[in-house]
Amino acid sequence: MGGITRRALFAGSAVGAAGALLPTAGPAAAKPRTAGASYRAAYHFTVPGQWKNDPQRPVWIDGEYHYYYLHNADYLAGEIGTAWRLATSRDLVSFTDRGIAVPKDTTPNGDVWSGSAVVDSGDTAGFGAGAVVVLATMSPHDGPADQAQYLYYSTDGGRTFAPHGTDPVLPNPGVRDFRDPKVIRDEERGRWVMTLAENDKVGFYHSTDLRSWTYVSGFVRQGIGVLECPDLFRIRAADGTVKWVLGVSANGKGAGLPNTYAYWTGTFDGTAFTADAAEPQWLDHGWDWYGAVTFEKHAADGTVDEATRYAIGWLNNWDYAHITPTIDSDGFNGTDSIVREVTLKRGSDGTYHLASRPVAALDRYVTRTVRLGDLAVEGTRLLDHRGTAYEVSCEITWDALAGAGLQLRRSPDGVRHIDAGIHRDYAFLNRRPSVSPDMTGRFQESRSPFDPARRAVRLRILVDRTSVEMFVDDGRYTHSSAVFPYLVDTGLALFTTEGRAVFRDVVIREFTV
């Protein structure tokens, strides 16, 4: 995805009838909050200031993850263009800002868009063993057929990068949308493999030295918008089955599909990817998990876990990317999802899918646990808990009802809230009764499949000041959405419709990071 970031002309916001943000004369009238209160996430990664969008796949260097992301330090001044900023982490919950790693506007090619970093341990590129090499898209004249891939390299452990000349290592052959290179090492064949987003195609390329690339095959998928930020990895299921996964960020809203991370399981022979099925699955069914990347899970000694992969996504959507109260309250726009652990599971129908759970290290940051046990509910039951950032988990069981779930970030009068749960044959996350960035009112409730015959569902929900992430049935389906509840909306309630349910083992956890 490109790095162009123009700020929308909204001075403030207010809640409309559908719960959408609407322009107003100024920010003061729009956001009732306590003086000095902050909308900055309590336990999710946020940019220190100004703007961020696409995550770049983190790499493991010297015992810690190097997380790069697109950053625009000139956002509030109205200037466009992104650099790569770096944060490091040992546990993927707590991050340390390291400043700009790949600068913008230091060559005639301008700013730096999405791509990927690799550690060249074998010195294939000639910058020295262990050099960190970045392949990224740049667009010197800011045209759709002007996008090409450029190389930067680092000899200080990935902290700072220099350009390898000003010419592209992979020029644009004259096609529209030619971006977001993702590079992996094919040790078996002694070469590098690149996946590249090419409008409705993912192109595959080979290289032995990271400097020159040869096209070898393509994977085409139409009907889900322009494909962006491709991803390719190998993963092993608990039953020993190994699958390759091809992922892309895609906009399927026009076809009634998510606007997040589409993926296919299949096989990869080093040159071409063959999908198990024509239709993609989706790693998130919410409105705001875009530009997502997956990356290797390393043990402390550097060994890679073949059965688990990490993932992180941008908690935003290009349809309303510049509408956020964090600009007025804290001077930044850019929040990420919690890092997830992703595993490969075999379904009851014999097919394979990816399942997600919050990174295990989050458990180390729990500062308070409230165990409410089993609670019977018919109608609405208000809980004695207040908060703007927490996790709530439970299993809901029933004999007969139309729906059940939780009201999150509930206003004192009960009018505003975010609803999460199940209704008949789907699970849902509905931000309509609260403050939503979607001004159209069309994208308020996200849905994923659910079998009502089971009469039980497990929910784990991460609530933060501007987001909700719901994990359904051990992460078989997830929903991530940006929400901007008033900071005075701190209530929590359980509800059912047309029946009675028992919310079993209700646990609330709070975190300090």
QUISULKA-V303879 format. One record per backbone hydrogen bond with DSSP energy under -0.5 kcal/mol. NH is the residue of the N-H (numbers start at 0). CO is the residue of the C=O. E is the energy in kcal/mol with one decimal. If there is no record, write none. Layout:
nh=NH co=CO e=E
nh=NH co=CO e=E
This chain:
nh=9 co=7 e=-1.7
nh=10 co=8 e=-0.5
nh=13 co=21 e=-1.4
nh=15 co=19 e=-2.1
nh=18 co=15 e=-1.7
nh=20 co=435 e=-1.7
nh=21 co=13 e=-2.0
nh=28 co=25 e=-0.5
nh=29 co=26 e=-1.2
nh=30 co=26 e=-1.1
nh=31 co=29 e=-0.6
nh=36 co=33 e=-2.3
nh=46 co=333 e=-2.0
nh=49 co=330 e=-2.4
nh=50 co=71 e=-1.3
nh=51 co=332 e=-1.9
nh=52 co=69 e=-1.6
nh=54 co=290 e=-0.5
nh=55 co=67 e=-2.8
nh=58 co=65 e=-1.8
nh=60 co=58 e=-0.6
nh=60 co=63 e=-2.8
nh=63 co=60 e=-1.1
nh=64 co=88 e=-3.4
nh=65 co=58 e=-3.3
nh=66 co=64 e=-0.7
nh=66 co=86 e=-3.2
nh=67 co=55 e=-0.6
nh=67 co=65 e=-0.7
nh=68 co=84 e=-1.9
nh=69 co=53 e=-2.3
nh=70 co=82 e=-2.6
nh=71 co=50 e=-1.6
nh=72 co=70 e=-0.6
nh=74 co=71 e=-1.0
nh=76 co=73 e=-0.6
nh=77 co=74 e=-1.8
nh=78 co=73 e=-1.8
nh=80 co=2 e=-0.6
nh=82 co=70 e=-2.8
nh=83 co=101 e=-2.7
nh=84 co=68 e=-2.8
nh=84 co=82 e=-0.6
nh=85 co=98 e=-2.6
nh=86 co=66 e=-2.4
nh=87 co=95 e=-2.4
nh=88 co=64 e=-1.9
nh=95 co=87 e=-2.7
nh=96 co=94 e=-0.5
nh=97 co=85 e=-3.1
nh=98 co=85 e=-0.6
nh=100 co=83 e=-3.0
nh=101 co=83 e=-1.7
nh=102 co=100 e=-0.6
nh=104 co=109 e=-1.9
nh=105 co=109 e=-0.5
nh=109 co=106 e=-1.9
nh=111 co=81 e=-2.9
nh=112 co=136 e=-2.9
nh=113 co=0 e=-1.2
nh=115 co=134 e=-2.3
nh=117 co=132 e=-2.3
nh=119 co=117 e=-0.7
nh=119 co=130 e=-3.2
nh=120 co=118 e=-1.6
nh=122 co=119 e=-1.7
nh=129 co=119 e=-1.9
nh=130 co=119 e=-0.7
nh=130 co=127 e=-2.1
nh=131 co=153 e=-2.1
nh=132 co=117 e=-2.8
nh=132 co=130 e=-0.6
nh=133 co=151 e=-3.0
nh=134 co=115 e=-2.4
nh=135 co=133 e=-0.5
nh=135 co=149 e=-2.3
nh=136 co=113 e=-2.1
nh=137 co=147 e=-2.3
nh=141 co=138 e=-1.9
nh=145 co=142 e=-1.9
nh=147 co=137 e=-2.1
nh=148 co=169 e=-2.2
nh=149 co=135 e=-3.2
nh=151 co=133 e=-2.5
nh=152 co=161 e=-2.5
nh=153 co=131 e=-2.3
nh=160 co=100 e=-1.9
nh=161 co=152 e=-2.6
nh=163 co=150 e=-2.7
nh=164 co=162 e=-1.4
nh=168 co=148 e=-2.0
nh=169 co=148 e=-1.7
nh=176 co=143 e=-1.9
nh=178 co=196 e=-2.5
nh=179 co=113 e=-0.6
nh=180 co=113 e=-0.5
nh=181 co=194 e=-2.5
nh=183 co=192 e=-2.6
nh=185 co=183 e=-0.5
nh=185 co=190 e=-3.0
nh=186 co=184 e=-0.9
nh=188 co=185 e=-0.6
nh=189 co=185 e=-0.8
nh=189 co=186 e=-0.5
nh=190 co=185 e=-1.9
nh=191 co=206 e=-3.7
nh=192 co=183 e=-2.7
nh=193 co=204 e=-2.4
nh=194 co=181 e=-2.6
nh=195 co=202 e=-2.1
nh=196 co=178 e=-2.6
nh=197 co=195 e=-0.5
nh=197 co=200 e=-3.3
nh=199 co=197 e=-0.8
nh=200 co=197 e=-0.8
nh=201 co=218 e=-2.9
nh=202 co=195 e=-2.8
nh=202 co=200 e=-0.6
nh=203 co=216 e=-2.9
nh=204 co=193 e=-2.2
nh=205 co=213 e=-2.3
nh=206 co=191 e=-1.7
nh=212 co=168 e=-0.6
nh=213 co=205 e=-2.2
nh=215 co=203 e=-3.0
nh=216 co=203 e=-1.2
nh=218 co=201 e=-2.5
nh=220 co=199 e=-2.7
nh=226 co=198 e=-3.4
nh=227 co=248 e=-2.3
nh=230 co=246 e=-2.2
nh=232 co=244 e=-1.9
nh=234 co=242 e=-2.6
nh=235 co=305 e=-2.3
nh=236 co=240 e=-3.3
nh=237 co=343 e=-0.7
nh=239 co=236 e=-1.9
nh=242 co=234 e=-2.6
nh=243 co=265 e=-2.5
nh=244 co=232 e=-3.1
nh=245 co=263 e=-2.3
nh=246 co=230 e=-2.9
nh=246 co=244 e=-0.5
nh=247 co=261 e=-2.5
nh=248 co=227 e=-3.2
nh=249 co=259 e=-2.3
nh=250 co=223 e=-1.5
nh=251 co=249 e=-0.8
nh=251 co=257 e=-2.4
nh=254 co=251 e=-1.5
nh=255 co=252 e=-1.8
nh=256 co=251 e=-3.1
nh=258 co=285 e=-0.7
nh=261 co=247 e=-2.5
nh=261 co=259 e=-0.7
nh=262 co=280 e=-2.9
nh=263 co=245 e=-2.3
nh=265 co=243 e=-2.0
nh=266 co=273 e=-2.4
nh=268 co=271 e=-1.7
nh=273 co=266 e=-2.8
nh=275 co=264 e=-3.1
nh=280 co=262 e=-3.0
nh=282 co=260 e=-2.7
nh=284 co=477 e=-3.6
nh=287 co=479 e=-2.8
nh=289 co=313 e=-2.3
nh=292 co=311 e=-2.3
nh=294 co=309 e=-2.2
nh=296 co=307 e=-0.7
nh=297 co=295 e=-0.6
nh=298 co=302 e=-2.7
nh=301 co=298 e=-2.3
nh=304 co=296 e=-2.6
nh=305 co=303 e=-0.7
nh=307 co=304 e=-0.6
nh=308 co=341 e=-2.4
nh=309 co=294 e=-2.8
nh=310 co=339 e=-1.5
nh=311 co=292 e=-2.1
nh=313 co=289 e=-2.9
nh=314 co=334 e=-2.2
nh=315 co=313 e=-2.0
nh=319 co=316 e=-1.9
nh=322 co=319 e=-1.7
nh=323 co=321 e=-0.8
nh=326 co=323 e=-1.2
nh=328 co=324 e=-2.4
nh=329 co=325 e=-2.3
nh=330 co=325 e=-0.9
nh=330 co=326 e=-0.8
nh=331 co=325 e=-1.2
nh=332 co=49 e=-3.0
nh=335 co=44 e=-2.6
nh=336 co=312 e=-2.9
nh=339 co=310 e=-2.9
nh=340 co=356 e=-3.3
nh=341 co=308 e=-4.3
nh=341 co=339 e=-0.6
nh=342 co=354 e=-2.3
nh=344 co=342 e=-0.5
nh=344 co=352 e=-3.4
nh=346 co=344 e=-0.6
nh=346 co=350 e=-3.6
nh=349 co=346 e=-1.9
nh=352 co=344 e=-2.5
nh=354 co=342 e=-2.7
nh=355 co=474 e=-1.6
nh=356 co=340 e=-1.4
nh=358 co=338 e=-2.5
nh=361 co=358 e=-1.8
nh=362 co=359 e=-1.9
nh=363 co=360 e=-1.4
nh=364 co=361 e=-1.7
nh=365 co=362 e=-1.3
nh=366 co=509 e=-2.7
nh=367 co=509 e=-1.2
nh=369 co=507 e=-3.2
nh=370 co=368 e=-0.5
nh=371 co=369 e=-0.6
nh=371 co=505 e=-3.0
nh=372 co=505 e=-0.8
nh=374 co=502 e=-2.5
nh=376 co=500 e=-2.9
nh=379 co=377 e=-0.5
nh=380 co=493 e=-3.1
nh=382 co=491 e=-2.6
nh=384 co=382 e=-1.7
nh=386 co=489 e=-1.8
nh=389 co=462 e=-2.2
nh=390 co=508 e=-2.6
nh=391 co=460 e=-2.3
nh=392 co=506 e=-2.3
nh=393 co=458 e=-2.1
nh=394 co=503 e=-2.0
nh=395 co=456 e=-3.0
nh=396 co=501 e=-2.2
nh=397 co=454 e=-1.6
nh=398 co=499 e=-0.6
nh=401 co=496 e=-2.6
nh=402 co=496 e=-1.4
nh=403 co=421 e=-2.1
nh=404 co=494 e=-2.3
nh=405 co=419 e=-2.8
nh=406 co=492 e=-3.1
nh=407 co=405 e=-0.7
nh=407 co=417 e=-3.5
nh=409 co=490 e=-2.2
nh=410 co=415 e=-2.9
nh=413 co=410 e=-1.9
nh=417 co=407 e=-2.4
nh=418 co=429 e=-2.4
nh=419 co=405 e=-2.1
nh=420 co=427 e=-2.2
nh=421 co=403 e=-2.6
nh=422 co=425 e=-3.0
nh=423 co=401 e=-2.3
nh=424 co=422 e=-0.6
nh=425 co=422 e=-1.3
nh=426 co=447 e=-2.6
nh=427 co=420 e=-3.1
nh=428 co=445 e=-1.8
nh=429 co=418 e=-3.3
nh=430 co=428 e=-0.5
nh=430 co=443 e=-2.2
nh=433 co=430 e=-1.7
nh=435 co=18 e=-3.3
nh=435 co=433 e=-0.6
nh=438 co=436 e=-0.9
nh=440 co=437 e=-0.5
nh=443 co=441 e=-0.6
nh=445 co=428 e=-2.4
nh=445 co=443 e=-0.6
nh=447 co=426 e=-2.0
nh=449 co=424 e=-1.3
nh=451 co=449 e=-0.8
nh=453 co=450 e=-1.6
nh=454 co=451 e=-1.2
nh=456 co=395 e=-1.9
nh=458 co=393 e=-2.6
nh=459 co=470 e=-1.9
nh=460 co=391 e=-2.8
nh=461 co=468 e=-3.1
nh=462 co=389 e=-3.2
nh=462 co=460 e=-0.6
nh=463 co=466 e=-2.7
nh=466 co=463 e=-1.1
nh=467 co=480 e=-2.1
nh=468 co=461 e=-2.4
nh=469 co=478 e=-2.9
nh=470 co=459 e=-3.0
nh=471 co=469 e=-0.6
nh=471 co=476 e=-3.0
nh=472 co=457 e=-3.3
nh=475 co=471 e=-1.4
nh=475 co=472 e=-1.1
nh=476 co=471 e=-1.3
nh=478 co=469 e=-2.1
nh=480 co=467 e=-2.3
nh=482 co=465 e=-1.5
nh=483 co=434 e=-2.7
nh=487 co=31 e=-0.5
nh=488 co=485 e=-2.1
nh=489 co=487 e=-1.2
nh=490 co=409 e=-2.6
nh=492 co=406 e=-2.0
nh=493 co=380 e=-2.6
nh=494 co=404 e=-2.5
nh=495 co=378 e=-2.5
nh=496 co=402 e=-2.6
nh=499 co=399 e=-0.7
nh=500 co=376 e=-2.4
nh=501 co=396 e=-2.6
nh=502 co=374 e=-3.2
nh=502 co=500 e=-0.5
nh=503 co=394 e=-3.6
nh=503 co=501 e=-0.9
nh=505 co=372 e=-2.8
nh=506 co=392 e=-2.3
nh=507 co=369 e=-2.7
nh=508 co=390 e=-2.8
nh=509 co=367 e=-2.5
nh=511 co=364 e=-2.1
nh=512 co=41 e=-0.5
